Amino acid sequence: MKFDVLQIVGAVLTVAGAQGAIRLLIDHEHFGLLSWLNAGFAGTLVCDVVVTAIGVVLAGWAHDRAKALGRRK
């Protein structure tokens, strides 16, 4: 169950980070969820990419661990 939750969290981080990065690339003035950082365009874009990467790694790791336990095929 723990790995299922971690895989869902990873997927949410992936989607949120990717959506934020795409939105920022289209509209440079709208910083989305990370507007509280006041990091500017480049800083916010880097944070969105890092959140996306963390989400991908977390979801992949959780999937592999669940697979090793026999919960996935």
BELHUQUI-V607399 format. One line per field, one symbol per residue. phi: phi as a letter, one per 20 degrees, with the letter a starting at -180 (. if undefined). burial: b if it has 16 or more other C-alpha atoms within 10 Angstrom, else e. Layout:
phi: ???
burial: ???
//
This chain:
phi: .ffffffffffffffffffffffffecfedemfeffflemffffffffffffffffffffffffffffenece
burial: eebeebbbbbbbbbbbbbbbbebbeeeeeebeebeeeeeeeeebbebbbbbbbbbbbbbbbbbbbbeeeeeee
//
